[in-house]
């Protein structure tokens, strides 16, 4: 072979080897780059909180690239999400019940395993993993799910609490068949403590002679009919049994009609806070987390045991609570979803969420580290939720339109 051609061949081989090496390096780089996980939020406080305060922190903890987007909570729109195919979504309970029943979302048992989500999501080799993976959540076994009277609604059958030595504790109310509890929020009885120090329950809300003044209520039948029945002596555990029949509905509307001259309706959380802050109402039914934020910012009021001022009083007896859920569409990568959920369940993340939003955390470890001021307003603390009633999403999905129309007629 002539030297000139031999030199060309050598140079060509060298160039090919360079391209191969570069391609391998590029492929390796692609394999180890963070995967993109969509995080779909319902409109509201969670979306604002995470977008503004925790995006960078959550990404660092999960080793994922998070893309936040808004969605409407309707299972029919799962095929048209404004986000990646691999997504975890915030769900209202009724919609998640339906999606779970029809297999449209991943079962929690498929998501919460003990594999390494960082390794699976990025394809990074064991020796190349320089980040410690978060501690895994407890695996939840399907054989410990207990049937109940509401067996048609999977989220009404929380999985009993199960922990492992390497696991992170999560309250049983936040473990469902297809979802992990994202937060709990409660509607509570609140008042201005400069007027009086305490009330015992919803019966006092109706006692105009003892507590003269206006009452604030959220416009709509949901929640108000439950409150009316509890004020009329129905125990929280019997409310939906009574409300399921026409006689019970008539009873609730009669009780509500007694307050008609004194009711000031509010439609948004901000309006509820404004009614109390401006003194337009003496007491009201209001979202605990929003009054907590107002209470924390108040500069006047009755001194608490810690010496801080507390403007608003709260009564947890007869509170109405609901749970928001994290769940992923059935086609999502379960290991990526697991990575996000494990991070969400972390102590620091949960304490930040509770302290900055007032929403209830399901993490016992986070609850143990919260200040008394926050605990006072936390639905999941001190058994507050046990003193109340969980909103029956299935009942209102079936009866809401009819009962709202009847309330509109009553209040004209």
C-alpha positions in Angstrom: 0.0 0.0 0.0 1.4 3.4 -0.9 2.2 5.7 2.0 -0.1 8.4 0.8 -3.2 6.1 0.8 -2.2 4.5 4.1 -2.1 8.0 5.7 -5.6 8.7 4.4 -6.9 5.4 5.8 -5.3 6.1 9.2 -6.8 9.6 9.3 -10.2 8.3 8.3 -10.2 5.6 11.0 -9.1 8.2 13.6 -12.0 10.5 12.5 -14.5 7.6 12.8 -13.2 6.7 16.2 -13.5 10.4 17.3 -17.2 10.4 16.1 -17.9 7.2 17.8 -16.4 8.4 21.0 -18.2 11.7 20.8 -21.5 9.9 20.1 -21.0 7.6 23.0 -20.3 10.6 25.2 -23.3 12.4 24.0 -25.5 9.3 24.5 -24.1 9.0 28.1 -24.8 12.6 28.7 -28.4 12.2 27.5 -28.9 9.1 29.7 -27.8 10.9 32.8 -29.6 14.2 32.3 -32.7 14.7 34.5 -36.0 13.4 33.1 -38.9 15.8 32.8 -41.9 15.2 35.0 -45.0 17.3 34.6 -46.7 18.5 37.8 -50.4 19.4 37.1 -52.1 21.6 39.6 -55.7 22.6 40.1 -56.1 26.4 40.3 -55.4 27.6 43.8 -52.9 28.0 46.7 -50.8 24.9 46.0 -49.9 26.0 42.5 -48.9 29.5 43.6 -46.9 28.2 46.6 -44.9 25.7 44.6 -44.3 27.9 41.6 -43.1 30.8 43.7 -41.3 29.1 46.6 -40.3 25.5 45.9 -39.5 24.8 42.3 -35.7 24.9 42.6 -35.8 23.1 45.9 -38.0 20.3 44.7 -36.0 19.8 41.5 -32.8 19.5 43.6 -34.4 17.0 45.9 -36.0 14.8 43.2 -33.2 14.9 40.5 -36.0 15.6 38.0 -36.7 18.5 35.8 -40.2 19.6 36.9 -42.6 21.3 34.6 -45.6 22.8 36.3 -48.9 23.3 34.5 -52.5 23.8 35.3 -55.3 21.3 34.7 -59.0 21.2 35.5 -59.2 18.0 37.4 -61.5 16.3 34.9 -60.5 12.7 34.0 -61.9 13.2 30.5 -59.1 15.6 29.8 -56.2 13.2 30.6 -55.5 12.6 26.9 -55.1 16.4 26.3 -52.9 17.5 29.2 -50.9 20.7 28.8 -47.8 18.8 30.1 -45.6 15.8 29.5 -46.9 12.2 29.3 -45.0 11.5 32.5 -46.9 13.6 34.9 -48.3 13.6 38.5 -51.5 15.5 39.0 -53.3 17.1 41.9 -56.9 15.6 42.1 -60.2 16.5 43.7 -61.5 13.4 45.4 -64.6 12.7 43.4 -62.7 12.9 40.1 -60.0 10.6 41.4 -62.5 8.1 42.6 -63.9 7.8 39.1 -60.5 7.7 37.4 -59.3 5.0 39.9 -62.4 2.9 39.3 -61.9 2.9 35.5 -58.1 2.3 35.6 -57.1 5.7 34.3 -54.6 6.3 37.0 -51.7 4.2 38.5 -52.5 2.3 41.7 -50.5 3.6 44.6 -49.1 0.1 45.1 -47.5 0.2 41.7 -45.9 3.6 42.5 -44.6 3.1 46.0 -42.0 0.4 45.8 -38.5 0.3 47.2 -36.5 0.6 43.9 -34.2 3.6 43.3 -36.2 6.2 41.4 -33.1 8.3 40.7 -31.3 5.5 39.0 -34.4 4.4 37.0 -35.4 8.0 36.0 -32.0 9.1 34.7 -30.4 5.8 33.7 -27.3 6.7 35.7 -25.0 3.8 36.6 -24.6 2.8 40.2 -21.0 4.0 40.5 -22.0 7.3 38.9 -24.7 8.2 41.4 -23.2 10.9 43.5 -26.6 12.0 45.0 -28.1 10.1 47.9 -31.6 9.0 47.0 -34.4 10.0 49.4 -35.7 7.4 51.9 -38.5 5.4 50.3 -42.1 5.6 51.3 -43.7 2.5 52.8 -44.8 -0.1 50.3 -48.6 -0.5 50.6 -49.9 -4.0 50.1 -53.3 -4.4 48.4 -54.3 -7.2 50.8 -54.6 -4.8 53.7 -57.2 -2.6 52.1 -60.4 -3.0 54.1 -63.9 -2.8 52.4 -66.4 -0.3 53.9 -69.9 1.0 53.4 -68.5 3.3 50.7 -66.6 0.7 48.8 -67.8 2.2 45.5 -65.5 5.1 46.1 -61.8 3.9 46.3 -60.5 7.1 48.0 -63.0 6.5 50.8 -61.1 3.3 51.7 -57.8 4.6 53.0 -55.1 2.0 53.3 -54.2 1.4 57.0 -50.9 3.0 58.0 -48.0 0.8 57.4 -44.4 1.8 57.9 -41.0 0.1 57.5 -37.6 0.9 59.1 -36.6 2.7 55.9 -39.9 4.3 55.2 -41.5 7.7 55.8 -44.6 7.8 57.9 -47.8 9.1 56.3 -51.2 9.4 58.1 -53.7 6.7 57.0 -56.2 9.4 55.9 -53.7 10.4 53.2 -53.2 6.9 51.7 -55.8 5.8 49.1 -56.0 3.1 46.6 -54.8 5.3 43.7 -53.6 8.5 45.4 -51.3 9.9 48.1 -52.8 12.7 50.1 -51.3 16.1 49.0 -53.1 18.1 51.7 -56.1 18.4 53.9 -58.2 21.6 54.3 -61.0 22.3 56.6 -64.0 24.7 56.9 -64.2 25.8 60.5 -66.1 28.1 62.8 -64.1 31.3 63.4 -64.7 34.5 65.2 -63.0 37.7 66.4 -61.6 37.1 69.9 -62.0 40.7 70.8 -65.7 40.1 70.9 -65.8 36.9 72.9 -63.3 34.2 73.8 -65.0 30.9 72.8 -67.9 29.1 71.3 -68.7 25.4 71.7 -70.0 24.6 68.2 -72.4 25.3 65.4 -75.4 25.6 67.8 -73.8 28.8 69.0 -73.6 30.0 65.4 -77.4 29.9 65.4 -77.8 31.5 68.9 -78.5 35.1 67.8 -79.7 36.1 71.3 -76.5 35.1 72.9 -74.2 36.3 70.1 -76.0 39.0 68.2 -74.6 39.9 64.8 -74.1 38.8 61.2 -72.9 35.4 60.1 -70.7 34.6 57.2 -71.3 31.6 55.0 -70.0 30.3 51.7 -72.6 30.7 49.0 -73.8 27.2 48.1 -75.5 24.2 49.6 -72.4 22.1 50.1 -71.1 22.5 53.6 -74.0 24.6 54.8 -76.5 21.8 54.9 -74.1 19.7 56.9 -73.5 22.6 59.3 -77.3 23.2 59.7 -77.9 19.6 60.6 -75.0 19.6 63.2 -76.4 22.8 64.7 -79.8 21.0 64.9 -78.2 18.2 67.0 -77.2 15.6 64.3 -73.8 14.0 65.1 -71.1 14.4 62.4 -71.1 10.6 61.8 -74.9 10.6 61.0 -75.1 13.8 58.9 -75.0 12.1 55.4 -77.4 9.3 56.5 -79.9 12.1 57.4 -79.1 14.3 54.4 -79.6 11.4 52.0 -83.4 11.5 52.4 -85.9 14.3 51.6 -86.9 14.6 55.2 -83.3 15.3 56.2 -82.9 17.8 53.4 -86.1 19.5 54.5 -84.8 19.6 58.1 -81.5 21.2 57.0 -83.2 23.9 54.9 -85.6 24.8 57.7 -82.6 25.2 60.0 -80.7 27.3 57.5 -83.8 29.5 56.9 -83.7 30.6 60.6 -80.5 32.4 59.8 -81.7 34.1 56.6 -81.8 37.7 58.0 -78.3 37.4 59.4 -76.4 35.7 56.6 -73.6 37.5 54.7 -72.6 35.3 51.8 -69.0 35.0 50.6 -67.8 33.3 47.4 -64.0 33.4 47.5 -61.5 32.7 50.3 -60.3 36.3 50.1 -63.9 37.5 50.7 -64.2 35.3 53.7 -61.0 36.8 55.2 -62.2 40.3 54.4 -65.6 39.8 56.1 -63.9 38.9 59.4 -61.1 41.5 59.1 -63.6 44.3 58.4 -65.9 43.4 61.2 -68.9 42.8 58.8 -69.6 39.5 60.5 -69.4 38.4 64.1 -68.5 34.8 63.2 -68.4 32.7 60.1 -67.7 29.4 58.4 -64.3 29.9 56.7 -61.3 28.0 55.4 -58.9 27.4 58.3 -55.8 27.9 56.2 -56.8 31.3 55.0 -57.8 32.5 58.5 -54.5 31.1 59.8 -52.6 33.3 57.3 -54.7 36.3 58.4 -54.3 35.5 62.0 -50.5 35.3 61.6 -50.4 38.7 60.1 -52.7 40.3 62.6 -51.1 43.0 64.7 -53.8 43.2 67.4 -55.9 40.8 69.3 -55.9 38.6 72.4 -52.4 37.4 73.6 -51.8 33.7 73.3 -49.9 31.5 75.8 -46.7 32.2 73.7 -47.2 36.0 74.0 -48.1 36.4 70.3 -51.3 38.1 69.3 -54.2 36.0 68.1 -57.0 37.9 66.5 -59.2 35.0 65.5 -60.7 32.1 67.5 -61.3 28.7 65.9 -63.6 25.8 66.9 -62.7 22.4 65.3 -65.9 20.7 66.6 -68.0 20.0 63.5 -65.3 21.1 61.0 -65.8 20.1 57.4 -62.7 18.7 55.8 -61.6 17.5 52.3 -58.4 16.0 51.0 -56.5 16.8 47.8 -54.6 13.9 46.2 -51.5 13.2 44.1 -52.1 10.6 41.4 -50.5 9.8 38.0 -52.1 8.9 34.7 -51.9 5.2 34.0 -49.2 5.7 31.3 -46.8 7.7 33.5 -43.4 6.3 34.6 -44.1 5.0 38.1 -40.5 5.4 39.3 -40.5 9.1 38.3 -43.8 9.6 40.1 -42.4 7.8 43.1 -39.4 10.1 43.2 -41.7 13.1 43.3 -44.0 11.6 46.0 -41.1 10.6 48.2 -39.7 14.2 48.0 -43.2 15.7 48.7 -43.5 13.5 51.8 -40.2 14.8 53.2 -40.2 16.6 56.5 -38.7 19.9 55.3 -41.0 20.1 52.3 -44.1 19.3 54.4 -43.2 21.8 57.1 -42.6 24.5 54.5 -46.0 23.7 52.9 -47.8 23.8 56.2 -46.2 26.9 57.5 -46.6 28.9 54.3 -50.1 27.8 53.2 -51.8 26.5 56.4 -52.8 23.3 54.5 -52.8 20.1 56.5 -49.8 17.8 56.2 -50.1 14.0 56.6 -46.5 13.7 57.8 -46.3 13.0 61.6 -42.6 13.9 61.5 -43.4 17.3 60.0 -46.3 17.9 62.4 -44.1 17.2 65.4 -41.8 20.1 64.4 -44.4 22.8 63.8 -44.9 25.7 66.1 -48.0 25.9 68.4 -49.3 28.8 66.3 -49.4 26.6 63.2 -50.6 23.5 65.0 -53.6 25.5 66.2 -54.8 25.9 62.7 -53.6 22.6 61.2 -56.5 20.2 60.2 -54.3 17.1 60.6 -52.9 18.1 64.1 -54.3 17.3 67.5 -57.0 15.1 66.0 -58.8 18.1 64.7 -60.1 16.2 61.7 -61.6 13.6 64.1 -63.9 16.3 65.6 -65.4 17.0 62.2 -66.9 15.5 59.1 -65.3 14.6 55.8 -67.2 16.2 52.8 -68.8 13.4 50.9 -67.7 14.2 47.3 -69.8 11.5 45.8 -73.0 12.8 47.5 -72.4 16.3 46.2 -71.6 15.1 42.7 -75.0 13.4 42.6 -77.1 15.9 44.5 -75.3 19.2 44.3 -77.2 20.8 41.4 -80.6 20.1 42.8 -79.7 21.2 46.4 -78.0 24.4 45.1 -81.1 25.3 43.2 -83.3 24.8 46.3 -80.9 27.0 48.3 -81.2 29.7 45.7 -84.9 29.6 45.9 -84.9 29.7 49.7 -82.6 32.7 50.0 -84.4 34.9 47.4 
